[in-house]
Amino acid sequence: MLTILNLTYRIQGRELFEDASVVLPTGSKTGFVGKNGTGKTTLFHLIQEHIAPDAGSIELHKRARIGAVAQEAPAGEESVLDVVLSADKERAALMREADTATDPHRIADIHTRLADIDAHSAEARASAILKGLGFEQDRQLAPTRELSGGWRMRVSLAGVLFSQPDLLLLDEPTNYLDLEGTLWLEKYLANYPYTVFLISHDRDLLNKAVTSIIHLEHKKLTFYKGNYDTFEATRRMQMELHNKGRVKALDQIAHMQKFVDRFRAKATKAKQAQARMKMIERLKPPEALFDEYAAPFQFPQPKDVMAMPMINLENVATGYGDRVVLRNITQRIDPQDRIALVGVNGNGKSTFAKLLAGDLPVMGGTLQKGKKLEIAHFAQHQLDKLKPEQTPLEHVIELMPYDSEAKRRSRLAQMGLTKSRMDTKAKNLSGGERARLLLGLITFNGPGMMILDEPTNHLDIDSRDALVAALNDYEGAVLIISHDRHLIEATCDTLWIAADGTIKELDDDLDGYQRAITGTREKAGAGNGGALSKDERKAAKQEAAARRAEVAPLRKAIKDAEAKMERLKVEIEKIEVQFENPSIYDGAPERVTKLGKDKARFAAELEALEEKWLTMSTQLETAEQA
């Protein structure tokens, strides 16, 4: 489908590609990965001929149609469905011509071609795609002017999918989708009949929707068979073999150099020494391969110890102006809670986040917060609060007015910004760098809680892993709204859902929630826009309920074990703190002996409990995959 030969391209004197070559097979589903800023989007522009390479060539099959989401759909009077239907330009042109053609032969040709491209089912197919991306029937018929920018981006994505190009180029398509839309897209791309080339940092999407990976690293393109996990394992093995070969070559050189150093002055060995010197010159060890550096995240720990509950909501209602969006919210948040908030876009997830952050009023019920509670709220619109003409260094001056420049730069380094980027205006930073800066600014004073609304949209895979590590080290409460399942699974232990005009706890794990979503959407390709019948919905609910009931005792036992393990760890820590106090050894020795025995007993209980927890977790995983 696509052949790239000896591609070289420079931008502002910086080389993004140097003699890079790769072949994208016809019909392949390929993920395109690499660090932020290395040139992935630029390659898409080169493929579409928006820009020209400095050297090399990019060849496509003749007459191959390329489709990409260039920009959000216009805000006009045209309905969402009509905008998507118009994306198939051939069908739209034939439909217009059919209304005006007079030549019988041409009319026959038009209708034959319309039949060939399955034009009669176009509206049903377009509606099914929109349904999968979260547009209910009434919204499909509404004018696009009523949609926000994010929803208009979904319309553009729906249009590209509907037109079914031979080569589908998608650049981070999940950035404007919720978890439900991401799951639908994952399934759609896996079954797409033509070639897909997908830039994404969503490892779940790359594991389930693609069967090959192209990796951009060191200005080169490398093709790997398999999904992202396979690519990562293969690349890791190749790096290890490569570096072992380098070590072997260096050892060989060192061995020969010893011979040369020892015998080059001896006439009887001079020829052999000369031969080895020539071999050393020819034997050039390969450069060592390392992972490209991904700066860590570091969040200050909460400055205050919060009492339980940290936040308590009793029948709370909130919304905008006089319009109530959420009501009857009765929940509590404790220190160290890790909550993932899921639900279809438009159901109030961001509204709830704004309520907790204090950006929306309580319109009913009572909301109580700890007196000293500070909440850090990260959302995409918050990025606009950065001052575009100021550098990161200038941003932190306001927070560190009396500190030295060295300390300010040290704090920016903890946010993951390199020295050169500290003096770059915010408007010229990459999306990932702006996200790092904002996260660093809002958590500057050690908040007791973090609310993160789609924090990974601008982060590459390694940066996402660094964010996971930092969140797991952070000791405050966390509430995450995200379509990134890896982030949710690696950091959260509780699921809340925004649905039916309220926020409630979900008595299931993420896998069960995903099954429920895909179960209700698996007919999204049908002509009725993907709706299930009443009996089918009832059967799906019964099946989900039966599955939950089957594993509920095991899940409860695991939760109980986790709680007991935490308690044991706390007791052990208390004893260790006492052991660190020198005054304890001045008293009765029996007390030290007793503490030692208690610690040994707690440690033994913890070890046994961890073994039991591991066994039960394996049983639960097996049961859920059955």
C-alpha positions in Angstrom: 0.0 0.0 0.0 2.7 2.5 1.1 6.4 2.4 0.4 8.8 4.9 1.9 12.4 4.9 0.5 15.4 6.7 1.9 13.3 9.5 3.3 15.1 12.6 4.6 13.2 15.6 5.9 14.4 18.7 7.9 12.4 21.3 9.7 14.1 24.5 10.8 17.4 22.9 10.4 16.5 19.9 12.6 16.5 16.5 10.9 13.4 14.4 11.6 14.1 11.6 9.1 17.4 10.5 7.8 17.5 7.9 5.0 14.4 6.2 6.5 12.7 3.4 4.7 9.7 1.2 5.5 6.9 -0.7 3.7 3.3 -0.6 4.9 1.5 -3.8 3.5 -1.9 -3.5 1.9 -4.7 -4.3 4.4 -2.5 -4.0 7.4 -3.6 -2.4 10.7 -0.5 -0.6 11.8 0.3 1.5 14.9 2.8 4.3 14.6 4.7 5.0 17.8 7.6 7.2 18.9 8.4 10.0 21.3 6.5 13.2 21.2 8.1 15.7 18.8 10.0 13.1 16.7 8.0 13.6 13.5 5.0 11.2 13.5 2.5 13.9 12.5 5.0 15.3 10.0 5.2 11.9 8.2 1.4 12.0 7.8 1.7 15.4 6.2 4.4 14.1 3.9 2.2 11.1 2.9 -0.7 13.5 2.1 1.7 15.7 0.1 1.0 18.7 2.2 4.8 19.1 2.4 7.6 17.6 0.2 10.6 15.6 1.4 14.1 16.9 1.1 15.2 13.5 -0.3 13.8 10.1 -0.9 10.3 9.1 -2.0 6.9 8.1 -0.7 4.9 5.9 -3.1 1.3 4.9 -2.9 -0.8 2.5 -5.0 -2.3 4.3 -8.0 -5.8 5.6 -7.4 -5.6 4.8 -3.7 -7.8 7.1 -1.6 -6.3 8.6 1.5 -8.5 9.7 4.4 -7.5 11.7 7.5 -9.2 13.8 10.1 -7.8 17.2 9.1 -9.9 19.5 11.4 -13.2 19.7 13.3 -16.4 19.8 11.3 -17.8 23.3 10.6 -20.4 24.8 12.9 -23.4 25.3 10.6 -27.1 24.5 10.0 -26.3 21.2 8.3 -27.2 18.2 10.5 -24.6 16.0 11.9 -25.8 13.0 9.8 -25.7 15.1 6.6 -22.2 16.2 7.3 -21.1 12.6 7.7 -22.9 11.5 4.5 -21.2 14.3 2.5 -17.8 12.9 3.4 -18.3 10.2 0.8 -17.6 12.6 -2.1 -18.3 10.0 -4.9 -21.7 9.1 -3.5 -22.6 12.8 -2.9 -21.6 13.7 -6.4 -23.5 10.8 -7.9 -26.6 11.7 -5.9 -26.5 15.3 -7.1 -26.0 14.2 -10.7 -28.9 11.7 -10.5 -31.2 14.6 -9.7 -30.2 16.5 -12.9 -29.1 13.8 -15.5 -31.3 13.4 -18.6 -29.3 10.9 -20.7 -30.8 7.4 -20.1 -27.4 5.7 -20.5 -25.8 8.0 -18.0 -28.7 7.6 -15.5 -28.2 3.8 -15.8 -24.5 4.2 -15.2 -25.1 6.4 -12.1 -27.6 3.9 -10.5 -25.3 1.0 -11.3 -22.4 2.7 -9.6 -24.6 3.7 -6.6 -25.6 0.1 -6.2 -21.9 -1.0 -6.4 -20.9 1.4 -3.6 -23.9 0.3 -1.5 -25.4 3.8 -1.5 -28.8 2.6 -0.4 -27.5 1.7 3.0 -25.4 4.8 3.4 -27.6 6.5 5.9 -27.8 3.5 8.1 -24.0 3.0 8.0 -23.4 6.6 8.8 -25.9 6.5 11.7 -24.3 3.4 13.1 -20.8 5.0 13.1 -22.2 8.1 14.8 -24.0 5.9 17.3 -20.7 4.2 18.1 -19.0 7.5 18.7 -21.7 8.6 21.1 -24.3 10.4 19.0 -27.9 9.4 19.9 -30.6 9.7 17.2 -31.8 13.2 18.2 -28.2 14.5 18.2 -27.5 13.1 14.8 -30.3 15.2 13.3 -29.3 18.4 15.2 -27.3 21.1 13.4 -23.5 21.0 13.9 -23.6 24.6 15.3 -25.0 23.2 18.6 -21.9 21.0 19.1 -18.7 21.9 21.0 -15.3 21.6 19.3 -14.7 18.2 20.8 -18.0 16.8 19.4 -17.4 18.4 16.0 -14.0 16.6 15.9 -16.0 13.4 16.4 -18.2 14.3 13.4 -15.0 14.7 11.3 -13.8 11.3 12.5 -17.2 9.8 11.7 -17.0 11.3 8.2 -13.6 9.8 7.5 -14.6 6.4 8.8 -17.8 6.5 6.7 -15.9 7.4 3.5 -13.8 4.2 4.0 -10.6 5.3 2.3 -8.0 2.8 1.1 -5.5 4.3 3.5 -6.9 5.5 6.8 -4.6 7.9 8.6 -5.6 8.6 12.2 -3.6 10.9 14.5 -4.5 10.3 18.2 -8.2 9.7 17.5 -9.0 8.9 21.1 -8.0 12.3 22.3 -11.6 13.5 21.8 -13.4 10.2 22.7 -14.6 8.9 26.0 -13.9 5.3 27.2 -17.1 4.1 25.5 -16.2 5.7 22.2 -12.7 4.4 22.4 -13.9 0.8 22.9 -16.2 1.1 19.9 -13.4 2.6 17.7 -11.0 -0.2 18.8 -13.5 -2.8 17.5 -14.2 -0.8 14.3 -10.6 -0.5 13.4 -9.8 -4.1 14.0 -12.5 -5.0 11.4 -11.8 -2.2 9.0 -11.6 -3.7 5.5 -8.7 -1.6 4.2 -5.3 -0.3 5.4 -5.1 1.6 8.7 -2.1 3.7 9.8 -2.6 4.9 13.4 -0.7 7.3 15.6 -1.6 6.6 19.2 -0.1 6.4 22.6 -3.0 4.3 24.0 -1.4 0.9 24.6 -4.8 -0.8 24.9 -5.9 0.5 21.5 -2.5 -0.6 20.0 -2.9 -4.0 21.6 -6.4 -4.7 20.3 -6.9 -2.7 17.1 -3.5 -3.2 15.2 -1.5 -6.2 14.1 1.8 -4.4 13.4 3.8 -1.5 14.6 6.1 1.1 12.9 8.5 2.6 15.4 10.1 6.0 14.8 13.4 6.3 16.7 16.8 7.9 15.9 15.3 9.3 12.6 14.6 5.8 11.3 11.4 3.8 10.7 11.3 0.1 11.7 8.4 -2.3 11.0 7.5 -4.9 13.6 4.8 -7.6 13.4 2.4 -8.0 16.2 0.6 -5.6 18.6 2.2 -3.1 21.0 3.1 -5.7 23.7 4.7 -7.9 21.1 6.6 -4.9 19.7 7.9 -3.9 23.1 9.0 -7.5 23.9 10.7 -7.9 20.5 12.4 -4.6 20.6 13.6 -5.3 24.2 15.1 -8.6 23.1 16.7 -7.1 20.0 18.3 -4.3 22.2 19.7 -6.9 24.6 21.1 -9.0 21.8 22.6 -5.9 20.1 24.2 -4.7 23.4 25.5 -8.2 24.1 27.1 -8.2 20.7 28.7 -4.9 21.5 30.1 -6.2 24.8 31.4 -9.2 23.0 33.1 -7.1 20.4 34.6 -4.8 23.0 36.0 -7.8 24.9 37.5 -9.1 21.7 39.2 -5.8 21.0 40.5 -5.6 24.6 41.9 -9.1 24.3 43.7 -8.3 21.1 44.9 -4.9 22.4 46.6 -6.7 25.3 48.5 -9.0 22.8 49.6 -5.9 20.9 50.7 -4.0 24.0 52.6 -7.0 25.2 54.4 -8.2 22.0 54.6 -5.3 19.5 58.2 -4.6 20.6 59.3 -8.2 20.2 60.7 -9.0 16.8 59.3 -12.6 16.9 55.8 -11.4 17.5 55.8 -8.1 15.6 53.9 -9.4 12.5 51.2 -11.0 14.7 50.9 -7.8 16.7 50.6 -5.8 13.4 47.9 -8.1 12.2 45.9 -7.7 15.4 46.2 -3.9 15.2 44.6 -4.0 11.7 41.9 -6.3 13.0 41.2 -3.8 15.8 40.9 -1.0 13.3 38.4 -3.0 11.2 36.4 -4.3 14.1 34.1 -1.4 15.0 31.7 -2.3 17.8 28.1 -1.1 17.3 26.8 1.8 19.2 25.0 0.9 22.4 21.2 1.0 22.3 19.2 2.6 25.0 15.6 3.7 25.6 15.1 7.3 24.8 14.9 9.3 28.0 11.4 10.0 29.4 11.5 12.6 32.2 9.7 11.5 35.4 6.8 13.2 37.1 7.2 14.2 40.8 4.2 15.4 42.8 4.7 17.0 46.2 3.1 15.0 49.0 0.0 16.5 50.7 1.2 19.2 53.2 -1.7 18.5 55.6 -3.0 15.2 57.1 -6.7 15.1 56.3 -9.4 13.5 58.5 -12.0 11.0 57.2 -14.1 11.7 55.3 -12.1 14.3 53.3 -15.2 15.1 51.2 -18.8 14.2 52.1 -21.7 14.7 49.7 -25.3 14.2 50.8 -28.0 14.4 48.1 -26.0 17.0 46.3 -27.2 18.7 43.1 -25.2 20.9 40.7 -25.3 22.4 37.3 -24.9 25.6 35.2 -27.1 28.6 35.8 -30.6 27.4 36.6 -30.1 24.1 34.8 -29.4 21.1 37.1 -27.1 18.5 35.5 -26.4 16.2 38.4 -28.6 15.5 41.5 -28.9 13.0 44.4 -25.2 12.6 44.7 -24.4 10.8 48.0 -20.7 9.8 48.1 -17.6 10.2 50.3 -14.0 10.6 49.5 -11.3 9.6 52.0 -7.6 10.3 52.0 -5.7 7.9 49.7 -8.9 7.0 47.7 -8.1 6.1 44.1 -11.3 6.6 42.0 -11.9 6.4 38.3 -15.0 8.2 37.0 -16.4 6.7 33.9 -19.5 7.3 31.8 -20.6 8.5 28.4 -19.5 12.0 27.4 -22.2 14.5 28.3 -23.4 12.6 31.4 -21.7 15.0 33.8 -18.2 13.7 34.5 -16.5 17.0 34.0 -19.4 18.8 35.8 -18.7 16.6 38.9 -15.0 17.4 38.7 -15.8 21.1 38.6 -18.2 20.7 41.6 -15.4 19.1 43.7 -12.9 21.7 42.6 -15.2 24.5 43.7 -15.9 25.8 40.2 -19.6 25.0 40.3 -22.1 25.8 43.1 -24.0 23.3 45.3 -27.6 23.7 44.1 -29.1 21.3 46.6 -28.0 19.0 49.4 -24.8 19.4 51.4 -21.2 19.1 50.5 -18.6 19.2 53.3 -14.8 19.4 52.7 -11.9 19.3 55.1 -11.0 22.8 56.2 -7.5 22.6 55.0 -8.2 20.6 51.9 -6.5 21.9 48.8 -7.6 20.3 45.4 -5.5 20.4 42.2 -7.8 20.2 39.2 -6.3 19.3 35.8 -8.5 19.6 32.7 -7.9 20.3 29.0 -9.4 23.8 29.3 -7.0 24.6 32.1 -4.1 24.6 29.6 -5.6 27.9 28.3 -4.8 29.4 31.7 -1.1 29.2 31.0 0.3 32.6 29.9 1.3 32.0 26.3 4.0 34.8 26.2 5.6 33.7 29.5 8.3 31.0 29.8 8.0 28.2 32.4 10.6 30.0 34.5 8.5 33.1 34.5 5.4 31.0 35.5 7.2 29.7 38.7 8.6 33.1 39.7 5.1 34.0 41.0 5.1 30.8 43.2 8.8 31.2 44.3 9.3 35.0 44.5 12.1 34.9 47.1 14.0 31.8 45.8 17.1 31.7 43.7 16.9 31.0 40.0 18.8 27.8 40.6 16.0 26.6 42.9 13.3 27.6 40.4 15.1 25.7 37.6 15.4 22.7 39.9 11.7 22.8 40.5 11.0 22.9 36.8 13.3 20.0 36.2 11.2 18.0 38.7 8.2 18.7 36.4 10.2 17.1 33.5 11.2 20.2 31.6 14.7 20.3 30.1 16.9 23.4 30.6 16.3 24.7 27.1 12.5 24.4 27.4 12.5 26.4 30.7 13.2 29.5 28.7 10.8 28.7 25.8 7.5 30.6 25.7 4.5 28.5 26.7 2.8 29.0 23.3 5.9 27.3 21.7 5.9 24.3 24.0 4.6 20.9 22.8 1.2 19.7 24.2 3.0 17.2 26.5 5.3 19.9 27.8 2.4 22.3 28.5 0.6 19.4 30.3 3.8 18.8 32.5 4.0 22.5 33.3 0.3 22.7 34.3 0.5 19.6 36.4 3.6 21.0 38.2 1.9 24.4 38.8 -1.4 23.1 40.2 0.3 20.6 42.5 3.0 23.0 43.6 1.9 23.4 47.2 1.2 19.7 48.0 -2.6 19.3 47.5 -4.5 16.8 49.5 -6.4 15.6 46.3 -5.8 15.6 42.6 -8.6 15.6 40.0 -7.3 14.7 36.6 -9.6 15.0 33.6 -8.0 13.3 30.6 -4.4 14.0 31.7 -2.7 11.7 29.1 -4.0 13.3 25.9 -0.7 14.9 25.0 1.7 12.4 26.6 3.6 9.6 24.8 3.6 6.1 26.2 6.8 6.4 28.3 5.5 9.7 29.8 2.2 8.0 30.6 4.1 5.3 32.4 6.0 8.0 34.3 2.7 9.6 35.3 1.4 6.2 36.6 4.5 5.8 38.7 4.2 9.3 40.1 0.5 8.9 40.9 1.2 5.6 42.7 3.9 7.4 44.8 1.5 10.3 45.7 -0.2 9.8 49.0 -3.3 12.0 48.6 -6.6 11.1 47.0 -7.0 10.9 43.3 -10.0 11.1 41.0 -9.3 10.3 37.3 -11.5 10.8 34.2 -9.8 9.1 31.3 -10.3 6.9 28.3 -6.8 5.4 29.0 -7.6 2.0 30.5 -3.9 1.4 31.3 -3.9 4.5 33.5 -7.1 3.6 35.2 -6.1 0.0 35.9 -2.6 0.9 37.1 -3.7 3.6 39.5 -7.4 3.2 40.6 -9.2 0.7 42.7 -12.7 2.1 42.7 -15.0 2.8 39.8 -17.7 5.5 39.9 -20.0 6.1 37.0 -21.8 9.2 35.8 -25.2 8.0 34.5 -28.9 8.8 34.9 -28.2 12.3 36.1 -26.1 11.3 39.2 -22.8 9.8 40.3 -22.8 6.4 41.9 -20.3 3.6 42.7 -20.1 0.9 40.1 -20.3 -2.6 41.6 -17.9 -4.0 39.0 -14.3 -3.8 37.7 -13.2 -2.1 34.5 -13.3 -5.4 32.5 -16.9 -6.0 33.6 -17.8 -2.4 32.6 -16.1 -2.9 29.2 -18.1 -6.1 28.6 -21.3 -4.3 29.5 -20.5 -1.5 27.1 -19.5 -3.7 24.2 -22.5 -6.0 24.9 -24.9 -3.1 24.3 -23.0 -1.8 21.3 -22.0 -4.9 19.4 -24.9 -4.3 17.0 -23.8 -0.8 16.2 -23.2 -1.8 12.6 -26.8 -2.6 12.1 -29.2 -0.4 10.1 -31.0 0.6 13.2 -28.0 2.6 14.4 -26.9 -0.1 16.8 -29.9 -0.2 19.2 -30.6 -3.5 21.0 -34.1 -4.7 21.5 -35.7 -4.7 24.9 -35.3 -8.4 25.3 -31.7 -8.3 24.2 -31.0 -5.5 26.7 -32.7 -7.5 29.4 -30.7 -10.6 28.5 -27.4 -8.7 28.5 -28.2 -7.2 31.9 -29.1 -10.6 33.3 -25.9 -12.1 32.0 -23.8 -9.3 33.4 -25.6 -9.6 36.8 -25.0 -13.4 36.8 -21.3 -12.9 36.1 -21.0 -10.3 38.8 -22.9 -12.5 41.3 -20.6 -15.4 40.5 -17.4 -13.6 41.3 -18.8 -11.2 43.9 -17.7 -13.3 46.9 -14.2 -13.7 45.5 -13.9 -10.0 44.8 -15.1 -9.2 48.3 -12.6 -11.6 49.8 -9.8 -9.9 47.8 -10.9 -6.4 49.0 -11.0 -7.7 52.6 -7.5 -9.1 52.2 -6.2 -5.8 50.8 -7.7 -3.9 53.7 -6.1 -6.3 56.2 -2.8 -6.1 54.4 -2.8 -2.3 54.7 -3.6 -2.5 58.4 -0.7 -4.9 59.0 1.7 -2.7 57.0 0.7 0.3 59.2 1.3 -1.8 62.4 4.7 -2.9 61.1 5.6 0.8 60.3 4.6 1.9 63.8 6.9 -0.7 65.3 9.8 0.3 63.0 9.3 4.0 64.1 9.6 2.9 67.7 12.7 0.9 67.0 14.3 4.1 65.4 13.8 6.0 68.7 16.9 5.5 70.9 15.0 6.1 74.1 13.1 2.8 73.7 16.3 0.9 74.6 16.6 2.8 77.9 13.5 1.1 79.4 12.6 -2.4 80.2 14.1 -4.9 77.7 10.8 -6.9 77.8 9.2 -4.1 75.8 11.8 -4.3 73.0 11.4 -8.1 73.0 7.6 -7.8 72.7 7.8 -5.3 69.9 10.2 -7.6 68.0 7.8 -10.6 68.4 4.8 -8.4 67.3 6.7 -7.3 64.2 7.7 -10.9 63.4 4.0 -12.0 63.9 2.7 -9.2 61.7 5.2 -9.9 59.0 4.3 -13.6 59.0 0.6 -12.7 58.8 1.3 -10.3 56.0 3.3 -12.8 54.0 0.6 -15.4 54.3 -2.1 -12.9 53.4 -0.1 -11.8 50.3 0.1 -15.4 49.1 -3.6 -15.8 49.7 -4.3 -12.5 47.8 -2.2 -13.6 44.9 -4.1 -16.9 44.6 -7.5 -15.3 44.8 -6.5 -12.6 42.2 -5.4 -15.4 39.8 -8.7 -17.2 40.4 -10.7 -13.9 39.7 -8.8 -13.2 36.6 -9.4 -16.8 35.3 -13.1 -16.6 36.2 -13.6 -13.2 34.4 -11.8 -14.5 31.2 -14.0 -17.6 31.1 
